[in-house]
Each structure stands twice: as structure tokens, then as C-alpha cells.
């Protein structure tokens, strides 16, 4: 499987949340996803592509939106 951030986003349940983001936020998410893919490479290509797409996309979106002040931790 090809673990490119763009492909992961396109098959994730978060694909509808990605296009409305500002272009620089989209770039930040894709960069963070590339980092996460590299960090989690031991778990990739074990028949869990769609599962990893959900996890990596959600983590990257959350981190970028939190850093930009768009979402807040509720505690």
C-alpha cells in the first residue's frame, strides 16, 4: 500500500473536513501525516490501511486545528 498523506485523507472518514481548511492548514496536516506515517511505519502494510488512514488523519487534523486555536482541549 502507498501511505501518502493525500491518499490517506481521501479514504478517511475525515475527507469532508479537509477541503474547507485553508491551504496552509491543509499543508500542515499533510506534513504532520507524513511524519506520523514515518513514525508508525512498523504498523503500516499489515492489512490495516483503512484503519491507519482514520488514525493518522484524525491525529494530524486534531493537532493542527488545536495549534491554530480552532479547537480546544476541554480541560
Secondary structure, 3 states (H helix, E strand, C coil): CCCCHHHHHHHCCCHHHHCCCCHHHHHHHHHHHHHHHHHCHHHCCCCCHHHHHHHHHHHHHHHHHHHCCCCCCCC
